[in-house]
Structures are given as C-alpha cells and as structure tokens.
Amino acid sequence: MAVQVFTFIDIFKALLLIAPRIPYLIKSYIKLLALNEGNHKSWGTLLEKNAEKYPKRPALKWDEATMTYSELNERTNRFAHYFISKGLKKGEVVSVYLQNRPELFIIYSAIAKIGAVASTINTNQRGHSLLHSMNHIPSKMYIIGEEVIESFQEIRAAVRTARENNLFFVADKRQSAVPKGFIDVKTEVMDMPASSPSTLKEVRLKDSFAYVFTSGTTGGVPKAAIITHKRLLSSVIWYGKILQRTKPTDTVYCPLPFFHTNGLCVGWPAAAVNGAALAIRRKFSVAHFWDDVRKFNATSLIYVGELLRYLLNLPENPHDRKHPLNRIIGNGLSLEAWKDFKRRFGIKKIYEFYGAAESMGAFRNILNLDYTVGFCLQPHAFIRCDVNDGLPERGKDGFMQGVNVGESGLLIFKITKRHKFIGYVDSKATEEKTLRDVFKRGDAWFNTGDLMRNMRWGQAQFVDRLGDSFRWKGENVSTTEVENVINGFPAITLAAVYGVKIPATEGRASMATILASKRFSGVDFRALHYHLREALPSYAIPFFLRFTECLDFTSTEKVKKRHLRDEGFDLHKVKDPIYVLLPGKAEYEPLSEEIFANIQNCKYKF
C-alpha cells in the first residue's frame, strides 16, 4: 500500500537531500517572481539569447540529424519575415497541423516572434473532430504538413476561413506534389532575411503563445486553452532549473506530441535552458524507446504514465539499466508502478507533477518523494464533492467543505488578481469551470474536476478524474486504482475501467475492457479473481470483463471510455467476448444470452 500521508520526518529527510541546492532554488524562484506580465520577454527573446550564448550547441535532435541554436533561430527568423510579408499580425491565429519534426518548432517560434498565436492541431484527428478544431478558432493562416495533407483535404471545403491565399504546405519527404491552392512555404522562405524581425520588440509575457486543445478523454468536445509566453518562461524555470538543473551537455527526450502541454509546456521549456538539447520523435515507439535514449544520449525524459506502463510491460533484459537517463519528469505514473520503474530501470529521480492545459496552478514533486505530485504554491483547497456528477457539496451554511488529512477531495484553485484564471478561448467554457461563493460570498475558484488526496505538509496525491469515478452501493470506486491492479496481472497488457448500470441496483458496477497479451481464452480467470480480491475492496472488483484486440486512445495516450461505457455489457451492442462474475461465484464465466437475460430480469442479486 502506498503512503497515504507524510510525516515531518519524511519531509525533513527529503529536505536534507536537497539542502546543497537550496540557495540555487531560492535564486531560481526569485527569477520566477520577476516574470511580470508586462515584461519585454517572450519565447522569441529566449531563442535569441540561446542563439547568441550557445550558437553551436544542438537545440534539436531527431533521427540521425541535429539543429544548432544558431540554425534554429535563423530559420525561425526567415519564417517570421515570410509570415509578416503575407500579412500576419500580432494577436492573429495560425492553425498548425504538423507532426513532431523540426519545422514544427521553427513555425511555432516564428509565429511567437510576431506575437501571433499558434492553434496547435492534434495530428491524430480526422473528420468531424478535426473540423471542429479548425473551425473553433477562425485562423488567418493554415499551415499543413505533407504527412497529414490528405486528412486536411477531406474537410478543407468545410473550414470556414480557409482560402487559396492562406493555405501553406510544409513538405516532408517530397512524396507528394504541392496541392492545388497551397503555397510551398519551405521554398518561399529561402530568400527571407535571417535577422530578427522588428515585431519581437512588441511581444510581452502576457501575450498568448498558443491555443492548446484539451484531449476530450471521456468524449467531451475539446476546448482551446490559452498558453501565454509567461507560462512558457515560467516552465523554463520550473522544469529546467528548479526540478532539474539542466546543463549544456543534457538532452531532454520527449517522444510526446507537441500539440499538447506535456510536450509544449514541459518538454521544450525544460530543454531550453543553458544550451541543452531537445530530442524528439514523430510518434512514441515502445520498441525503439531505449535505442532512442542511447542514440540521443538522453539524460532526462518527459513522460505520461501510460508510456512508462508500456515500458514495464516489455520483457526484462540485462540492458534495462544500461542507459544515460538519470531523471524523468511527467504525470500519471501509477502508484503500483512507481517503485517497479525505479528498481528495474535504475531511475532514482521521478519528478511527478500535476497540471492541465487550462489549469491556473500546478503541483511539482521537487523533493523527489514517492507517490506524490508534490506541493503547490498557488492558493488551493481540496473540497468534498459527489463523485457521480462531479458537483461540489455545500454544507448547511451554503458554503463548501474541505476534506481532512488523508482524505480525497475535489481540487480547486483560488482566483485572485495575482493568480488569474486565463481559461479558454470560449468565455462560456471558462465560466463553467469557475466556482463562486465557495468559502465566502464573492470568492471565485477554478474547478479542476480532479480528485486529489491531502497527504499533509503541502503534499498531494492524484486520485482520479471525476468523470471516470463512480459510486457502487454507496462506495466510491477509483478507476485508476482498479486499472492499476488489473494491469499488474501477468496476462494483461492494459485495462480501461468504468461504471455500468445493472437493473435494480444502486449506482454503477465496475466493468473493465482489457487488452490482453494472450488470447482471452488463455487467461486463468480463477487466478485473476484471486488477484483482484487480494488487492481491491469487494465493491471495486469488476463484475464484467470485456476482451478486445484494440482500444481507442486520445493523443495523450489516455483510453477513450465513453463509447465503452455506453455499450456496457449489452450483447446486442458488443461483439467482443464478455465474461461475468456472478454473485457468490469465485470465477468469471462467459456472458451468455441466457445470463444476460437473467441480469436484465433481475434474477441475480448483485
């Protein structure tokens, strides 16, 4: 069982270990406080500084090639001058639909030097979801990569502000010709000046750098969160200086997409310090991961929990510890996998954090403690809520109530003049995430929608997304907890857990869709039930197991559950094999038409 609360001794020991770094941490935090919104600083000025101070150091690494800070800055300037020549101005939006490759970072940076805003489009999107993202924010320009041009062409006619004079094609391997109506931007920029554009002087910390779409894990429509230059430069200090003291010889490996915040607001800033390099990959590959780490000589990794789970699922081999990685930064690492990952791969420093694209606050595990996302400097609270609908509970006095040490509660951040909730492009969506009259009349708080455990001494532990939690027979079930236990069973690769309705019962019963490493017929169901019974409370053990050959994921490697939840265990909707644990039984058995009918007719007492 993971630590539920920390003692003074736990914190004191951790502080002793980082004691030599405390003067440096204080100095870095002072720099953080100096980032006032009106400052003449931006992502573009940081690139200029790095190009001047570290011109020959590699800024980007990919495949077998590298790009120095000097080259990155010069190419960025050429693109910036070209976009200016096409009429792009400060505050205008550019939709960027491009995979992880050098041009993506050049284009993001060029847009930033103008003071325009990059709308970061998910390259996994197709059809309706892609059209939604393209039309959600009207754009002045559309920059489309060769690798995704077919997907864009399918919805092009329905993109409201797309015209022949604002469509730009970014060649990749030159396997297809420039489409009709598009401008070959890589050819056009070649004769542009390599000097810094004059627009850079007008960009301020408060200005927007990008719009990043939330992932829509449970089926909701993605919303565009605002990322400012201040947030990026704050991340440079937090993830490049405070969490890890990045050196010029370091390489930060981030195989995650840069249209989301782990890559854009953690990975890239963490590398943009002291001439360090950022290593990238088009898409994460578990088979090539360790080869990439060794090839890039990566000392730091930016992760999401699912990525680490995939690595743990690999067969152990004698080379597991033969790599240059010495620290990892990310979120979503399961409590059960935490120590296993440290032990197996020899990683001593895990800087887990908590944050979100739209969040106004973050927790960071500066002390390198196990099982925690660390502490948060922004005013926050953990309050009681109904996990079924995610709504905070109010007491008899009409105000919300905090939770005790060791308990889980809904995380909220206080909105003040100093701590602003910038929110989304859509002001209505921003207001929907704002709680008012929380602890007193007139106060305002940002609702994260996430359950966190109060671990004392300012430390917190991520528990679950409220949208995924459910209540069964009066008890709260954490899908993350159940998934972690199921994933620990040898024959299972990955599980997605959710609640389903059973006729004549209270709440929702636990069900899991499983991606198995063997055919489902090879699973020892009696051993699986024993494994679950030993690790979980009885109310959390899944009654239904659905075995599938594939799962749908968001771009941040989270399983999409809404359609699984909607289909439930209905044999008329599901073609995959389903197994059921009937009341009083010690083993799962196939869900037959007869058993399904008996469940519907309430002949079993679940």
N, C-alpha and C positions, 0 to 999 in steps of 0.2 A: 504494500500500500504506500502510495506517495505521501510525502509530508503534507499535512493539512494546514498547519500554522508554523511560523518560525518563532524561535525563542531569541532572547537577547544574545545568548551565546552564539547562535548560528550567525547572526548579523555581525557580531564582534569579530569572529574568526574570519569572515569574508572581508571585513574592512582591513584586518591585519595584512591579508594577502595583497591588497591593492594599495597599501599605505605608501609605498615609494612613488606611486603615480598621482597621489592626491594633489600636490602642487600643480602638476600639469593639468589635471582635471579642472581645478579651480580656474586656471588661466583660460582653458578652453570654454568654460561656462561663461566667463566674463565676455569673451568674444561673442557668445550666443546672445547675451543680453544686449550687446551693442548693435544687433541687427534690427534697427528701427525701420519701419515700413517706408519712410521717405528717403532712405539712404540711396546714394547713387552706386548701388551694387546690384549685380544680376548674374545669371548663369553665364551670360556672354562675357562679363568682365572677369569672371573666374577662368574661363578658357583663355582669354588674352594673357592673364597673369601666368598660367601654366605654360603657355607657348613661349613666353619670354624667359621664364625661370628654368623650364625643363624642355627645351626645344627638341632634343634628341631622344628623350625618354619615350617609350611606347605608350600611347594613350589607349589604343585598342589592339586587341589580339583576336584573330579568328582563323579558323582552318590552319593554313601554314603561313599566313601573312600578318603584318603588323602595320600600324599607322602611328607616327610620332605626334606629339602635341603640336609641333610646328605645322605638320601637314594637316592635321585635323582643323586647326584654326584657319589656315589659308583656304582650305576647301570650303569651310563654313562661310568665310567672307565672300567667296565667289558666288555661292548660292544666295547669300543675303543680298548682294548687289543685284543679282538677277531678279529675285523676287521683288525688290524695290522697283526695278525697271518695268515690271509688269503691274505696278500699281498697288502692291501690298503695303498697308499702313498699320501703325500701332493700333492694337486692340482688335484688328480683324482676325477672322478664324481661318485656319487652313486644315482641311481633313487630310490626315496622313495614314495611308493604308499600305504598310510595308512590313516585311518580316525583319527579324533581327539580322541586320547586316550593316556595314559601315555607313552607307548612305542614310540610314535611319537616324543615326546620331548627328551626322552633318546637317540634315534637314531640320531636325528638332532644334539644333543650335542656331542655325541660320534664322529660323523663324523667331527664336528668342532674342537675337541681336536686333531685330527690327522692332521688337515689342509686340509682335503679333502673337497669336495663341494657336498651338497645335492641338487639334482634336484627334486624340490617339485612338485609331480604329482597330478593333480586335480582328486580327487576320484569320481567325478561325470562324468568323461569322460568315454566313451565307444567306441569301434570300431575304426574308422578311426582317430578321434581326439586323442584318447589315444595312438594309434600307432604313430601318429605324434610327440607327446610329448616324447614318449620313444625313438624314433629314432632321434629326433632333436639334442640331445647331446649324443654321444656314452658314455656308462657308464661302469665302472669297476665292479659294483655290482648292483643287482636289489633286493630291499627289499620290499616284497609284503605282505600285511595283509590278514589274513584269510577272512575278511569281503568283500574283493574285488578280491579274487583269481580267481573267475570264469571269471571276465572281463579280467583279465590279460591272462588267459589261452586261451581265444578266439583269442588273437593277438600274443601270445608268439612266434609262428613259424616265424612271420614276424619281430620280434625285432632283429635287425642286430647283436648286440653284446651279446645277451643272450645265455648262455651255462649252462650246468648242474652244473658246479662247481662255478657259480656266482649268482645262484638264491637262495634267502633266504626267508623262510616262517616265518611270525610272527603270532603265534597262538593267537586267540582271546578268543572264548568261547569253543574251542576244539570240535566244532560240525562237523568238517570235518578232515579227516586224512591229514598228510603232503603229498602233491602231489609228484608224482614221479619226480625225478630230482631236488627237492628242499631240502635245509638244514634247519632243525628246529632250528632257531637261538636262541630262548629263552632257549632251553635245552643246547645248545652248550656253552653259555656264563656263565653258572652257576659256573664253576670251574676256571674262569678267575680272575686275581688279581683285587682288589678293589682300588689299588693305582693309582695315577695319571700317565698317560703314558708320556714317555720322549718326545714324539712328540710335546707336548703342548708348549715347550720352543721355538719351531721353528715357531709358528704361529704369524703373525703380523696383525695389524689393516688393512693394505692394502689388505690382502688376502681375497679371495671370501669365503663367508659363504654358500650361496645358490644361485640357479638359480630359479627365480620365473617367471612363465608364465603369460603374460598379458591375460586378460579374453576373448578377441575377441568378445566384446559385439555386434558389428554390422556385424559380420560374417567374419572378417579377421582372418587369420591364427595366432594363439598365438605365441608370440616370448618370448624367455627366457631372462629376465632382470637379471643383476648381482647385488647381495646383498652382500656387504662386511661386515667384522667384524666391521669396523669403523662405518658403517651406523647403525648397531645394537646398539653399545655402545653410539653413538650419540643419538639414540632414547631413550635409558635408561635415559639420562639426560633430553632430551626434554619432554618426556611423563611421566617420573617417578619423575622428580624433578621440572622442570620449569612450565609445565602446571598444574601439581598436585604434592603436596608434599607428596609422598607416605610414609606411616608409617608401621611399622612391623605388626600392627593389621589390615591393609587394605587387602581387597580381590578384585582383578580386575576380573570381569566376562567378558569372551569373547566367545560367542557362535558361532563365525565366524570360517571358515576354516583356518587352519594354513599353507595351501599351497599358500596363498595369503598374501599381505603385511599388511592389517589391523590387521590380527592376528599375523603374524610373526614379523613385524617391528614396530608395535604399541602396541598390547595387551601384548605380552610376555615381551618386554622390560619395559613396564610401570609397570609390576608386579615385575620385577627382581631388585627391589631397597629396601634396608633396611629390607629385610626379609619378604616382602609382599607375598601374595599367588595369584596364577592364577587359576581361576575356569573355567572349560571347559565343553563343551557338544559335543556329536557326531555331531548333526545337530541342528540348531536353531528350537525351537518349540514355537510358539506364545502361545499355550495353557498352556505350563509348565513354561513359562518365569518367571513370578513373583514368582511362587513356588521355582524355582531355586535361584532367587535372595535372597529370605528369607532363604532358606536352607543353602546357602553358606555364608550368611551374607555379601553379596557383597556391597561394598561402591562405586565402580566405574564400569562403563560399557563401553565396546568398541563396537561401533555401525556402521552400514551403514544406510543411510536414509530410505531405504525400510523396515528395521527392525522396526524402530520407527513408520512408517506408519501402519504396521501390528498391533502394539500395540494400536495405536489410533483408529483403526477400531474395537477393542474389545468393547463390551457394557460397559458403565461406571458402576462402582460399588463402594460401600463405602470403599473398601480396596485399592483403587487406590493409596493412599498416604501412606499406611502402609507398608513401606519397608525401608531398610537401605541405598539405593542409594542416594548419595548426589551430584554426578557429572557424566557426560558422555563425552566420547571422541570419535570422529569419523568424518565421512564426508557424504555429500549427504542429509542432513536434509533440506527439502523444506522450503521456506520462510513462506508459509502459515501454516505449521505445527509447526513452531518453538515455538511461544507463546502458542499454544494449548498444546504442550507437557509439557512445563514448568508449566502451570496452572494446568493441570489435574493431573500430577504425582508429583508435588511439587519439581521438579528438578530446582535448582537455577543456576547451573553452567553447561553450554554447551560449551565445548571446541572443536568447529568445526575446522577442518583443511583441507588443500588441499595438495595432493601429489599423486604420482603414482609409480608403481613398478620400472619404468625405470627413473623416474624424478631425476634431479640433484638438485632440490630445493623444498621447501615446505613453505606453509603459515600456521600459527598457531594462533588461537584466544586466545592469552594469557590474554587479557583484559576482556574476557567474555562479549563481546559486542554482541548484537543481529544481526542476518542476515549477518554476515561476517565470512570469513575464517581467518581473522586476517591479520598479516603482514609477510613479508619475509625478511630475512637478506641477501639472495643471490642476486646478481645483476640481475634485471629482467626488462621487459617492456611489455606494452600492445599495440599491433600494429593493424592497420587496415587490414582487410582481406575480401575475398569473401567467404561468408558462404556456398555457393553452393559447391565449390570444396575444401574449406579449405586453399586456397593458399593466402599468404600474398600479399598485394597490394604495388606496388612501385610507388613513385612519379615521377615527370618529371626528377628529378636528378638521378633516378635509385635506390634510397635508400627507405627503408620502413619508414612508418609514424606512430607516436604514436597517441593515442586517448586522448580526453580531459577528465577532471574530470566528472564523472557521465556516461561516455560512456563505451561501451563494446568493448573489443579488444582481439585478439589472444595473449595468454600469452606465452612469450619466456624467457628463462634464458640465461645469458651470460656465455660462456665457456671461462675460463681463466686457468692459471697454478694452481691457488688456488682452483678454482671451476671447477672441471673436470666433463665431461660427460662420465661416465663409459659405459652407454648404455646397449647393448645386447651382447649375445654371438656371434651372427651373425654381423660381422662388416659392412656388406652391410646395414642391418637394422638400425644400429647406424648412418651411414652416411645419410640415408634417412630422419632421424629426425633432422639433422643438417642444419641450415640456415646459409648461408655465405654472406658476404658483405651486412650486414643488415643496419647499420648506417654509416659505413665507410669501405673502402677497407681493406680486410683481417680479419675482425672480424668474429666470429662464435657464433651462438646462438642455444640453444636446443628448438625445436618446440614442445610444449606440445599438440597441437591440441585442446586446450580448450579455450572457451571464458570466460573472466573474466571482471567484471565491476570495474573500478577505482573509489573507494569510498573516496579518499582523505586521507591524514595523514597516508599513507602507508597501508591503509586497502583495502581489495578486496572482491568481492562477486562473487561466482561461478555462471555462467550463463547457460552454456550448453556445451556439447561435440559438436565439429564442425561437426562430422559425422552424428549427429542427427538433426542439424538445417537445415532449408530450407528456400527458398525465394518464396513468393507468391505475384504476382502483384507488384513487386518492394519493398516489405516489408520483413524484416527478421522475421521468426517465431521461437520462442524458444520452443522446445518440452517440456522441463522441466516446463515452465510456464503453458502451456496448460494442461499438465498432472496434475499439482497441482490443477488447477481449477476443472477439471473433477473429480478428486479424492475427492473433497470437496462436491460432490453431494451425498445425503444420500443413494441412492440405488446402488451406485457404489463402488466396492472394490478396483479396480486397473485399470489404463488405460495406454496404450502404444501408443504414438502419433508419427506420421511420415508423410512425404510428399509423395503424389502420383500424377502422371501425369493425367491431363484431356485433351483430344484432343482440339487443337486450343486455348490453354491458355498458359499464361506465368508462368514459374516456376512450383511449386508443390503445390497442395491443401492439406489442413490439413485433416488427417484421424486418427481415434482412434480405436484401438481394446480394448474392455472393458471386464473385468472380473466382472460380476455383482453379488451383494449379493442376488438379486432376479432374477427370470427368466426375460428375457428381455421384455416380454410382460407386466411385472409389472412396468416398468419404465414409469413415466409421462414425455413424450417427450416434451410437451409444456413447462412444468416447467424446464426441463433440458435446453432447448434452451434459456429460460429467464435467467437461472443461468449463462450460458455461455456468453450471450450477456451483462450481467451486469458486468462480471469480465474480459472479454477479448476484445481486439480490433477486429473489424469485420473481418479483414483479417486472424485472428488466429483461429476463430471458425471452428471446424471440419465440413466439408461437409458430411463426411461419418462416420458412427459408425458401427463397426463390433462387435458382441457379441459372446463370446466364453466361453467354460467351463474350459479351461486351457490355460496357457501361458508358453512358454519355457524360462527358466532363466539360466544365467551364474552362476558359483559357488559363485559369489559375489552378488547374488540376483538382478541382472540387467536383464531386459527383452531383449531377443534376438529379434531384429526387422527386420533383413534383409529379412527373408522369408515373413514376413507380408508386408513389403514394396514391395517386388517383386510380391506378389499376388494381392495387391491393392484391388480394389472393383470389380474385374473381377468375375462375377458369374460363369464362366466356371472353375475357379480355386478354388473358396471359397465355402464351404458347409455351413459355419456359416451364421446366419441371418445378413443381412446388411441393415442399414437404411440410408436414404439420406436426406439432407436438400437442397431442390431445391431453386434456386434463387427467392427471393421475398416471400418465404414461412416462416411461423412462427413456424412450427412444422416438426419434422422428420417423414418420412413415409417409408414403406418397399421399398427396391430397387427391383423392378420387372424386368422381362426380357424386357418389353416394355420401361421402363425408362432407363435401361442400354443401350439399342439400341439407344435411343434418345440422350443419352450423347455421345456415340461413333460417332453419326452422327451430333454432334454439334448443336443440336436443342435447347439447353439451354445456356444462357449467364451467365456463372459463373464469 
